[in-house]
Amino acid sequence: MMRTIMLGSCVMVQGQFVKALKDGRIVVRVDDRIYTGRPVAQAKAA
């Protein structure tokens, strides 16, 4: 599943979901790199 996270106030990363952390952050993988950040809220379907 693809997920989008915020790394800072302006930087977002979209990648393959790896796991959720206890503090509310999630981990995503982009190629061979791992990123951890706050999940971006998903838009509701119309």
All heavy atoms as atom14 arrays in JSON, in Angstrom:
{
  "sequence": "MMRTIMLGSCVMVQGQFVKALKDGRIVVRVDDRIYTGRPVAQAKAA",
  "atom14_mask": [
    [1, 1, 1, 1, 1, 1, 1, 1, 0, 0, 0, 0, 0, 0],
    [1, 1, 1, 1, 1, 1, 1, 1, 0, 0, 0, 0, 0, 0],
    [1, 1, 1, 1, 1, 1, 1, 1, 1, 1, 1, 0, 0, 0],
    [1, 1, 1, 1, 1, 1, 1, 0, 0, 0, 0, 0, 0, 0],
    [1, 1, 1, 1, 1, 1, 1, 1, 0, 0, 0, 0, 0, 0],
    [1, 1, 1, 1, 1, 1, 1, 1, 0, 0, 0, 0, 0, 0],
    [1, 1, 1, 1, 1, 1, 1, 1, 0, 0, 0, 0, 0, 0],
    [1, 1, 1, 1, 0, 0, 0, 0, 0, 0, 0, 0, 0, 0],
    [1, 1, 1, 1, 1, 1, 0, 0, 0, 0, 0, 0, 0, 0],
    [1, 1, 1, 1, 1, 1, 0, 0, 0, 0, 0, 0, 0, 0],
    [1, 1, 1, 1, 1, 1, 1, 0, 0, 0, 0, 0, 0, 0],
    [1, 1, 1, 1, 1, 1, 1, 1, 0, 0, 0, 0, 0, 0],
    [1, 1, 1, 1, 1, 1, 1, 0, 0, 0, 0, 0, 0, 0],
    [1, 1, 1, 1, 1, 1, 1, 1, 1, 0, 0, 0, 0, 0],
    [1, 1, 1, 1, 0, 0, 0, 0, 0, 0, 0, 0, 0, 0],
    [1, 1, 1, 1, 1, 1, 1, 1, 1, 0, 0, 0, 0, 0],
    [1, 1, 1, 1, 1, 1, 1, 1, 1, 1, 1, 0, 0, 0],
    [1, 1, 1, 1, 1, 1, 1, 0, 0, 0, 0, 0, 0, 0],
    [1, 1, 1, 1, 1, 1, 1, 1, 1, 0, 0, 0, 0, 0],
    [1, 1, 1, 1, 1, 0, 0, 0, 0, 0, 0, 0, 0, 0],
    [1, 1, 1, 1, 1, 1, 1, 1, 0, 0, 0, 0, 0, 0],
    [1, 1, 1, 1, 1, 1, 1, 1, 1, 0, 0, 0, 0, 0],
    [1, 1, 1, 1, 1, 1, 1, 1, 0, 0, 0, 0, 0, 0],
    [1, 1, 1, 1, 0, 0, 0, 0, 0, 0, 0, 0, 0, 0],
    [1, 1, 1, 1, 1, 1, 1, 1, 1, 1, 1, 0, 0, 0],
    [1, 1, 1, 1, 1, 1, 1, 1, 0, 0, 0, 0, 0, 0],
    [1, 1, 1, 1, 1, 1, 1, 0, 0, 0, 0, 0, 0, 0],
    [1, 1, 1, 1, 1, 1, 1, 0, 0, 0, 0, 0, 0, 0],
    [1, 1, 1, 1, 1, 1, 1, 1, 1, 1, 1, 0, 0, 0],
    [1, 1, 1, 1, 1, 1, 1, 0, 0, 0, 0, 0, 0, 0],
    [1, 1, 1, 1, 1, 1, 1, 1, 0, 0, 0, 0, 0, 0],
    [1, 1, 1, 1, 1, 1, 1, 1, 0, 0, 0, 0, 0, 0],
    [1, 1, 1, 1, 1, 1, 1, 1, 1, 1, 1, 0, 0, 0],
    [1, 1, 1, 1, 1, 1, 1, 1, 0, 0, 0, 0, 0, 0],
    [1, 1, 1, 1, 1, 1, 1, 1, 1, 1, 1, 1, 0, 0],
    [1, 1, 1, 1, 1, 1, 1, 0, 0, 0, 0, 0, 0, 0],
    [1, 1, 1, 1, 0, 0, 0, 0, 0, 0, 0, 0, 0, 0],
    [1, 1, 1, 1, 1, 1, 1, 1, 1, 1, 1, 0, 0, 0],
    [1, 1, 1, 1, 1, 1, 1, 0, 0, 0, 0, 0, 0, 0],
    [1, 1, 1, 1, 1, 1, 1, 0, 0, 0, 0, 0, 0, 0],
    [1, 1, 1, 1, 1, 0, 0, 0, 0, 0, 0, 0, 0, 0],
    [1, 1, 1, 1, 1, 1, 1, 1, 1, 0, 0, 0, 0, 0],
    [1, 1, 1, 1, 1, 0, 0, 0, 0, 0, 0, 0, 0, 0],
    [1, 1, 1, 1, 1, 1, 1, 1, 1, 0, 0, 0, 0, 0],
    [1, 1, 1, 1, 1, 0, 0, 0, 0, 0, 0, 0, 0, 0],
    [1, 1, 1, 1, 1, 0, 0, 0, 0, 0, 0, 0, 0, 0]
  ],
  "atom14_positions": [
    [[0.84, -1.16, 0.0], [0.0, 0.0, 0.0], [0.89, 1.24, 0.0], [1.84, 1.33, 0.77], [-0.9, -0.01, 1.25], [-1.67, 1.28, 1.41], [-2.43, 1.59, 3.01], [-3.23, 0.12, 3.42], [0.0, 0.0, 0.0], [0.0, 0.0, 0.0], [0.0, 0.0, 0.0], [0.0, 0.0, 0.0], [0.0, 0.0, 0.0], [0.0, 0.0, 0.0]],
    [[0.59, 2.17, -0.87], [1.34, 3.43, -0.93], [0.82, 4.37, 0.14], [-0.38, 4.47, 0.35], [1.17, 4.08, -2.3], [1.77, 3.28, -3.43], [3.55, 3.17, -3.35], [4.0, 4.81, -3.85], [0.0, 0.0, 0.0], [0.0, 0.0, 0.0], [0.0, 0.0, 0.0], [0.0, 0.0, 0.0], [0.0, 0.0, 0.0], [0.0, 0.0, 0.0]],
    [[1.75, 5.05, 0.83], [1.39, 6.04, 1.85], [2.25, 7.28, 1.67], [3.36, 7.21, 1.13], [1.63, 5.48, 3.26], [0.75, 4.31, 3.63], [-0.73, 4.65, 3.78], [-1.01, 5.68, 4.74], [-1.33, 5.48, 6.01], [-1.39, 4.25, 6.48], [-1.57, 6.49, 6.81], [0.0, 0.0, 0.0], [0.0, 0.0, 0.0], [0.0, 0.0, 0.0]],
    [[1.74, 8.42, 2.13], [2.46, 9.69, 2.06], [2.74, 10.16, 3.48], [1.85, 10.1, 4.34], [1.63, 10.74, 1.31], [1.3, 10.24, 0.02], [2.41, 12.04, 1.16], [0.0, 0.0, 0.0], [0.0, 0.0, 0.0], [0.0, 0.0, 0.0], [0.0, 0.0, 0.0], [0.0, 0.0, 0.0], [0.0, 0.0, 0.0], [0.0, 0.0, 0.0]],
    [[3.98, 10.62, 3.72], [4.35, 11.12, 5.05], [4.96, 12.51, 4.92], [5.45, 12.89, 3.86], [5.34, 10.18, 5.76], [6.63, 10.02, 4.95], [4.71, 8.83, 6.05], [7.73, 9.27, 5.68], [0.0, 0.0, 0.0], [0.0, 0.0, 0.0], [0.0, 0.0, 0.0], [0.0, 0.0, 0.0], [0.0, 0.0, 0.0], [0.0, 0.0, 0.0]],
    [[4.9, 13.25, 6.01], [5.54, 14.57, 6.1], [6.84, 14.39, 6.87], [6.85, 13.84, 7.97], [4.65, 15.54, 6.88], [3.4, 15.96, 6.17], [3.66, 17.12, 4.85], [4.23, 18.55, 5.72], [0.0, 0.0, 0.0], [0.0, 0.0, 0.0], [0.0, 0.0, 0.0], [0.0, 0.0, 0.0], [0.0, 0.0, 0.0], [0.0, 0.0, 0.0]],
    [[7.94, 14.88, 6.28], [9.24, 14.83, 6.95], [9.55, 16.13, 7.68], [10.33, 16.15, 8.61], [10.35, 14.54, 5.95], [10.29, 13.19, 5.26], [11.45, 13.03, 4.31], [10.26, 12.06, 6.26], [0.0, 0.0, 0.0], [0.0, 0.0, 0.0], [0.0, 0.0, 0.0], [0.0, 0.0, 0.0], [0.0, 0.0, 0.0], [0.0, 0.0, 0.0]],
    [[8.95, 17.2, 7.25], [9.14, 18.51, 7.85], [7.91, 19.33, 7.55], [6.85, 18.79, 7.29], [0.0, 0.0, 0.0], [0.0, 0.0, 0.0], [0.0, 0.0, 0.0], [0.0, 0.0, 0.0], [0.0, 0.0, 0.0], [0.0, 0.0, 0.0], [0.0, 0.0, 0.0], [0.0, 0.0, 0.0], [0.0, 0.0, 0.0], [0.0, 0.0, 0.0]],
    [[8.04, 20.64, 7.57], [6.88, 21.47, 7.3], [6.54, 21.53, 5.81], [5.4, 21.85, 5.46], [7.13, 22.89, 7.82], [8.23, 23.47, 7.16], [0.0, 0.0, 0.0], [0.0, 0.0, 0.0], [0.0, 0.0, 0.0], [0.0, 0.0, 0.0], [0.0, 0.0, 0.0], [0.0, 0.0, 0.0], [0.0, 0.0, 0.0], [0.0, 0.0, 0.0]],
    [[7.48, 21.23, 4.93], [7.25, 21.35, 3.48], [7.63, 20.12, 2.68], [7.38, 20.08, 1.48], [8.04, 22.54, 2.94], [7.6, 24.1, 3.66], [0.0, 0.0, 0.0], [0.0, 0.0, 0.0], [0.0, 0.0, 0.0], [0.0, 0.0, 0.0], [0.0, 0.0, 0.0], [0.0, 0.0, 0.0], [0.0, 0.0, 0.0], [0.0, 0.0, 0.0]],
    [[8.24, 19.13, 3.29], [8.75, 17.98, 2.54], [7.86, 16.76, 2.77], [7.62, 16.36, 3.91], [10.2, 17.64, 2.96], [10.69, 16.43, 2.2], [11.1, 18.82, 2.75], [0.0, 0.0, 0.0], [0.0, 0.0, 0.0], [0.0, 0.0, 0.0], [0.0, 0.0, 0.0], [0.0, 0.0, 0.0], [0.0, 0.0, 0.0], [0.0, 0.0, 0.0]],
    [[7.35, 16.2, 1.66], [6.54, 14.99, 1.72], [7.24, 13.88, 0.93], [7.92, 14.15, -0.04], [5.16, 15.22, 1.1], [4.3, 16.16, 1.85], [2.67, 16.19, 1.1], [2.04, 17.7, 1.79], [0.0, 0.0, 0.0], [0.0, 0.0, 0.0], [0.0, 0.0, 0.0], [0.0, 0.0, 0.0], [0.0, 0.0, 0.0], [0.0, 0.0, 0.0]],
    [[7.03, 12.65, 1.39], [7.58, 11.47, 0.71], [6.45, 10.47, 0.54], [5.68, 10.23, 1.46], [8.72, 10.83, 1.53], [9.18, 9.52, 0.91], [9.88, 11.79, 1.68], [0.0, 0.0, 0.0], [0.0, 0.0, 0.0], [0.0, 0.0, 0.0], [0.0, 0.0, 0.0], [0.0, 0.0, 0.0], [0.0, 0.0, 0.0], [0.0, 0.0, 0.0]],
    [[6.36, 9.89, -0.66], [5.37, 8.85, -0.92], [6.09, 7.56, -1.22], [7.0, 7.53, -2.06], [4.48, 9.25, -2.09], [3.31, 8.33, -2.3], [2.36, 8.86, -3.35], [2.8, 9.39, -4.35], [1.08, 8.71, -3.1], [0.0, 0.0, 0.0], [0.0, 0.0, 0.0], [0.0, 0.0, 0.0], [0.0, 0.0, 0.0], [0.0, 0.0, 0.0]],
    [[5.71, 6.5, -0.52], [6.38, 5.22, -0.72], [5.56, 4.06, -0.22], [4.42, 4.22, 0.24], [0.0, 0.0, 0.0], [0.0, 0.0, 0.0], [0.0, 0.0, 0.0], [0.0, 0.0, 0.0], [0.0, 0.0, 0.0], [0.0, 0.0, 0.0], [0.0, 0.0, 0.0], [0.0, 0.0, 0.0], [0.0, 0.0, 0.0], [0.0, 0.0, 0.0]],
    [[6.16, 2.88, -0.28], [5.5, 1.65, 0.14], [5.47, 1.59, 1.68], [6.5, 1.74, 2.33], [6.28, 0.45, -0.41], [5.62, -0.87, -0.19], [4.35, -1.04, -1.0], [4.25, -0.51, -2.1], [3.4, -1.77, -0.48], [0.0, 0.0, 0.0], [0.0, 0.0, 0.0], [0.0, 0.0, 0.0], [0.0, 0.0, 0.0], [0.0, 0.0, 0.0]],
    [[4.28, 1.38, 2.25], [4.12, 1.29, 3.7], [4.92, 0.12, 4.24], [4.88, -0.98, 3.7], [2.64, 1.13, 4.05], [2.38, 0.93, 5.5], [2.38, 2.01, 6.37], [2.15, -0.32, 6.02], [2.14, 1.83, 7.72], [1.91, -0.51, 7.37], [1.9, 0.57, 8.21], [0.0, 0.0, 0.0], [0.0, 0.0, 0.0], [0.0, 0.0, 0.0]],
    [[5.69, 0.36, 5.34], [6.47, -0.69, 5.98], [5.86, -1.05, 7.33], [5.53, -2.21, 7.58], [7.95, -0.27, 6.15], [8.73, -1.31, 6.91], [8.59, 0.02, 4.8], [0.0, 0.0, 0.0], [0.0, 0.0, 0.0], [0.0, 0.0, 0.0], [0.0, 0.0, 0.0], [0.0, 0.0, 0.0], [0.0, 0.0, 0.0], [0.0, 0.0, 0.0]],
    [[5.71, -0.05, 8.22], [5.12, -0.32, 9.53], [4.69, 0.98, 10.19], [5.12, 2.07, 9.8], [6.1, -1.06, 10.44], [7.34, -0.26, 10.81], [8.25, -1.08, 11.72], [9.52, -0.31, 12.03], [10.38, -1.06, 12.94], [0.0, 0.0, 0.0], [0.0, 0.0, 0.0], [0.0, 0.0, 0.0], [0.0, 0.0, 0.0], [0.0, 0.0, 0.0]],
    [[3.84, 0.84, 11.21], [3.39, 1.97, 12.03], [4.15, 1.93, 13.35], [4.35, 0.84, 13.92], [1.89, 1.88, 12.27], [0.0, 0.0, 0.0], [0.0, 0.0, 0.0], [0.0, 0.0, 0.0], [0.0, 0.0, 0.0], [0.0, 0.0, 0.0], [0.0, 0.0, 0.0], [0.0, 0.0, 0.0], [0.0, 0.0, 0.0], [0.0, 0.0, 0.0]],
    [[4.57, 3.08, 13.84], [5.28, 3.16, 15.11], [4.31, 3.57, 16.23], [3.25, 4.15, 15.97], [6.42, 4.18, 15.01], [7.44, 3.9, 13.9], [8.47, 5.01, 13.85], [8.12, 2.55, 14.12], [0.0, 0.0, 0.0], [0.0, 0.0, 0.0], [0.0, 0.0, 0.0], [0.0, 0.0, 0.0], [0.0, 0.0, 0.0], [0.0, 0.0, 0.0]],
    [[4.67, 3.28, 17.47], [3.81, 3.55, 18.62], [3.53, 5.03, 18.82], [2.5, 5.4, 19.36], [4.42, 2.98, 19.89], [4.45, 1.48, 19.92], [5.05, 0.96, 21.2], [5.08, -0.55, 21.22], [5.66, -1.07, 22.45], [0.0, 0.0, 0.0], [0.0, 0.0, 0.0], [0.0, 0.0, 0.0], [0.0, 0.0, 0.0], [0.0, 0.0, 0.0]],
    [[4.44, 5.91, 18.36], [4.27, 7.35, 18.57], [3.42, 8.02, 17.48], [3.28, 9.23, 17.46], [5.62, 8.05, 18.68], [6.46, 7.93, 17.42], [6.01, 7.34, 16.44], [7.6, 8.45, 17.44], [0.0, 0.0, 0.0], [0.0, 0.0, 0.0], [0.0, 0.0, 0.0], [0.0, 0.0, 0.0], [0.0, 0.0, 0.0], [0.0, 0.0, 0.0]],
    [[2.83, 7.23, 16.57], [1.95, 7.78, 15.55], [2.61, 7.98, 14.19], [1.93, 8.22, 13.2], [0.0, 0.0, 0.0], [0.0, 0.0, 0.0], [0.0, 0.0, 0.0], [0.0, 0.0, 0.0], [0.0, 0.0, 0.0], [0.0, 0.0, 0.0], [0.0, 0.0, 0.0], [0.0, 0.0, 0.0], [0.0, 0.0, 0.0], [0.0, 0.0, 0.0]],
    [[3.95, 7.89, 14.14], [4.64, 8.02, 12.86], [4.56, 6.69, 12.11], [4.26, 5.66, 12.69], [6.11, 8.39, 13.09], [6.28, 9.74, 13.75], [7.73, 10.09, 13.97], [8.34, 9.08, 14.83], [9.65, 8.87, 14.9], [10.49, 9.58, 14.18], [10.13, 7.95, 15.7], [0.0, 0.0, 0.0], [0.0, 0.0, 0.0], [0.0, 0.0, 0.0]],
    [[4.8, 6.76, 10.79], [4.85, 5.54, 9.99], [6.16, 5.5, 9.21], [6.81, 6.53, 9.02], [3.65, 5.39, 9.05], [3.6, 6.52, 8.02], [2.35, 5.29, 9.81], [2.54, 6.3, 6.94], [0.0, 0.0, 0.0], [0.0, 0.0, 0.0], [0.0, 0.0, 0.0], [0.0, 0.0, 0.0], [0.0, 0.0, 0.0], [0.0, 0.0, 0.0]],
    [[6.51, 4.31, 8.77], [7.74, 4.08, 8.02], [7.36, 3.68, 6.6], [6.48, 2.83, 6.41], [8.58, 2.96, 8.68], [9.86, 2.69, 7.9], [8.9, 3.32, 10.13], [0.0, 0.0, 0.0], [0.0, 0.0, 0.0], [0.0, 0.0, 0.0], [0.0, 0.0, 0.0], [0.0, 0.0, 0.0], [0.0, 0.0, 0.0], [0.0, 0.0, 0.0]],
    [[7.99, 4.32, 5.6], [7.78, 3.96, 4.2], [9.12, 3.68, 3.54], [10.16, 4.18, 3.97], [7.02, 5.06, 3.41], [5.64, 5.29, 3.97], [7.79, 6.36, 3.37], [0.0, 0.0, 0.0], [0.0, 0.0, 0.0], [0.0, 0.0, 0.0], [0.0, 0.0, 0.0], [0.0, 0.0, 0.0], [0.0, 0.0, 0.0], [0.0, 0.0, 0.0]],
    [[9.06, 2.87, 2.47], [10.27, 2.52, 1.71], [10.15, 3.11, 0.32], [9.13, 2.96, -0.35], [10.41, 1.01, 1.61], [11.6, 0.55, 0.78], [11.61, -0.95, 0.56], [11.38, -1.72, 1.77], [12.35, -2.08, 2.62], [13.59, -1.75, 2.38], [12.06, -2.77, 3.7], [0.0, 0.0, 0.0], [0.0, 0.0, 0.0], [0.0, 0.0, 0.0]],
    [[11.23, 3.76, -0.14], [11.33, 4.27, -1.5], [12.63, 3.71, -2.06], [13.71, 4.08, -1.62], [11.34, 5.81, -1.55], [11.45, 6.29, -2.98], [10.12, 6.4, -0.87], [0.0, 0.0, 0.0], [0.0, 0.0, 0.0], [0.0, 0.0, 0.0], [0.0, 0.0, 0.0], [0.0, 0.0, 0.0], [0.0, 0.0, 0.0], [0.0, 0.0, 0.0]],
    [[12.5, 2.77, -3.01], [13.64, 2.02, -3.54], [14.38, 1.36, -2.38], [13.8, 0.55, -1.69], [14.55, 2.93, -4.38], [13.87, 3.41, -5.66], [13.06, 2.63, -6.21], [14.14, 4.53, -6.08], [0.0, 0.0, 0.0], [0.0, 0.0, 0.0], [0.0, 0.0, 0.0], [0.0, 0.0, 0.0], [0.0, 0.0, 0.0], [0.0, 0.0, 0.0]],
    [[15.64, 1.73, -2.14], [16.4, 1.11, -1.06], [16.5, 2.01, 0.17], [17.26, 1.72, 1.09], [17.79, 0.7, -1.54], [18.6, 1.9, -2.02], [17.99, 2.95, -2.31], [19.83, 1.79, -2.1], [0.0, 0.0, 0.0], [0.0, 0.0, 0.0], [0.0, 0.0, 0.0], [0.0, 0.0, 0.0], [0.0, 0.0, 0.0], [0.0, 0.0, 0.0]],
    [[15.73, 3.09, 0.22], [15.76, 4.02, 1.35], [14.52, 3.87, 2.23], [13.44, 3.57, 1.74], [15.86, 5.46, 0.87], [17.16, 5.76, 0.18], [17.2, 7.2, -0.25], [18.46, 7.48, -0.88], [19.33, 8.38, -0.44], [19.05, 9.09, 0.63], [20.45, 8.58, -1.06], [0.0, 0.0, 0.0], [0.0, 0.0, 0.0], [0.0, 0.0, 0.0]],
    [[14.7, 4.11, 3.53], [13.63, 4.05, 4.52], [13.42, 5.45, 5.08], [14.38, 6.12, 5.46], [13.98, 3.08, 5.66], [14.21, 1.67, 5.11], [12.91, 3.09, 6.74], [12.97, 1.0, 4.59], [0.0, 0.0, 0.0], [0.0, 0.0, 0.0], [0.0, 0.0, 0.0], [0.0, 0.0, 0.0], [0.0, 0.0, 0.0], [0.0, 0.0, 0.0]],
    [[12.14, 5.9, 5.14], [11.81, 7.22, 5.7], [10.79, 7.05, 6.8], [9.89, 6.2, 6.7], [11.23, 8.13, 4.61], [12.19, 8.45, 3.5], [12.21, 7.7, 2.33], [13.08, 9.5, 3.6], [13.09, 7.98, 1.3], [13.97, 9.81, 2.58], [13.96, 9.04, 1.44], [14.84, 9.32, 0.42], [0.0, 0.0, 0.0], [0.0, 0.0, 0.0]],
    [[10.9, 7.88, 7.84], [9.96, 7.88, 8.94], [9.39, 9.27, 9.1], [10.13, 10.26, 9.08], [10.66, 7.47, 10.26], [11.27, 6.2, 10.08], [9.68, 7.41, 11.41], [0.0, 0.0, 0.0], [0.0, 0.0, 0.0], [0.0, 0.0, 0.0], [0.0, 0.0, 0.0], [0.0, 0.0, 0.0], [0.0, 0.0, 0.0], [0.0, 0.0, 0.0]],
    [[8.06, 9.38, 9.23], [7.43, 10.68, 9.38], [5.98, 10.56, 9.78], [5.46, 9.48, 10.01], [0.0, 0.0, 0.0], [0.0, 0.0, 0.0], [0.0, 0.0, 0.0], [0.0, 0.0, 0.0], [0.0, 0.0, 0.0], [0.0, 0.0, 0.0], [0.0, 0.0, 0.0], [0.0, 0.0, 0.0], [0.0, 0.0, 0.0], [0.0, 0.0, 0.0]],
    [[5.33, 11.71, 9.85], [3.91, 11.79, 10.22], [3.06, 11.49, 8.99], [3.3, 12.05, 7.92], [3.55, 13.17, 10.75], [4.32, 13.54, 11.99], [3.56, 13.1, 13.2], [4.38, 13.35, 14.39], [4.32, 12.59, 15.46], [3.51, 11.58, 15.5], [5.08, 12.86, 16.5], [0.0, 0.0, 0.0], [0.0, 0.0, 0.0], [0.0, 0.0, 0.0]],
    [[2.03, 10.63, 9.12], [1.18, 10.33, 7.96], [0.34, 11.54, 7.56], [-0.09, 12.32, 8.4], [0.29, 9.19, 8.47], [0.33, 9.29, 9.95], [1.65, 9.89, 10.31], [0.0, 0.0, 0.0], [0.0, 0.0, 0.0], [0.0, 0.0, 0.0], [0.0, 0.0, 0.0], [0.0, 0.0, 0.0], [0.0, 0.0, 0.0], [0.0, 0.0, 0.0]],
    [[0.15, 11.67, 6.26], [-0.73, 12.71, 5.71], [-2.13, 12.15, 5.7], [-2.34, 11.0, 5.3], [-0.28, 13.1, 4.28], [-1.27, 14.05, 3.63], [1.11, 13.71, 4.33], [0.0, 0.0, 0.0], [0.0, 0.0, 0.0], [0.0, 0.0, 0.0], [0.0, 0.0, 0.0], [0.0, 0.0, 0.0], [0.0, 0.0, 0.0], [0.0, 0.0, 0.0]],
    [[-3.11, 12.94, 6.14], [-4.5, 12.48, 6.19], [-4.99, 12.1, 4.79], [-4.71, 12.8, 3.83], [-5.4, 13.56, 6.79], [0.0, 0.0, 0.0], [0.0, 0.0, 0.0], [0.0, 0.0, 0.0], [0.0, 0.0, 0.0], [0.0, 0.0, 0.0], [0.0, 0.0, 0.0], [0.0, 0.0, 0.0], [0.0, 0.0, 0.0], [0.0, 0.0, 0.0]],
    [[-5.71, 11.0, 4.7], [-6.23, 10.54, 3.43], [-7.51, 11.3, 3.11], [-8.33, 11.55, 3.99], [-6.51, 9.04, 3.48], [-5.26, 8.22, 3.67], [-5.54, 6.73, 3.76], [-6.67, 6.33, 3.95], [-4.51, 5.94, 3.64], [0.0, 0.0, 0.0], [0.0, 0.0, 0.0], [0.0, 0.0, 0.0], [0.0, 0.0, 0.0], [0.0, 0.0, 0.0]],
    [[-7.69, 11.64, 1.84], [-8.9, 12.34, 1.39], [-10.07, 11.37, 1.38], [-9.92, 10.19, 1.08], [-8.68, 12.93, 0.01], [0.0, 0.0, 0.0], [0.0, 0.0, 0.0], [0.0, 0.0, 0.0], [0.0, 0.0, 0.0], [0.0, 0.0, 0.0], [0.0, 0.0, 0.0], [0.0, 0.0, 0.0], [0.0, 0.0, 0.0], [0.0, 0.0, 0.0]],
    [[-11.25, 11.88, 1.71], [-12.44, 11.05, 1.68], [-12.94, 10.92, 0.25], [-12.87, 11.86, -0.53], [-13.54, 11.67, 2.54], [-13.24, 11.63, 4.0], [-14.4, 12.15, 4.82], [-14.08, 12.08, 6.29], [-15.23, 12.51, 7.1], [0.0, 0.0, 0.0], [0.0, 0.0, 0.0], [0.0, 0.0, 0.0], [0.0, 0.0, 0.0], [0.0, 0.0, 0.0]],
    [[-13.45, 9.75, -0.09], [-14.0, 9.52, -1.43], [-15.29, 10.31, -1.6], [-16.07, 10.45, -0.67], [-14.25, 8.03, -1.63], [0.0, 0.0, 0.0], [0.0, 0.0, 0.0], [0.0, 0.0, 0.0], [0.0, 0.0, 0.0], [0.0, 0.0, 0.0], [0.0, 0.0, 0.0], [0.0, 0.0, 0.0], [0.0, 0.0, 0.0], [0.0, 0.0, 0.0]],
    [[-15.51, 10.79, -2.79], [-16.72, 11.58, -3.05], [-17.93, 10.7, -3.22], [-17.9, 9.58, -3.5], [-16.53, 12.41, -4.32], [0.0, 0.0, 0.0], [0.0, 0.0, 0.0], [0.0, 0.0, 0.0], [0.0, 0.0, 0.0], [0.0, 0.0, 0.0], [0.0, 0.0, 0.0], [0.0, 0.0, 0.0], [0.0, 0.0, 0.0], [0.0, 0.0, 0.0]]
  ]
}
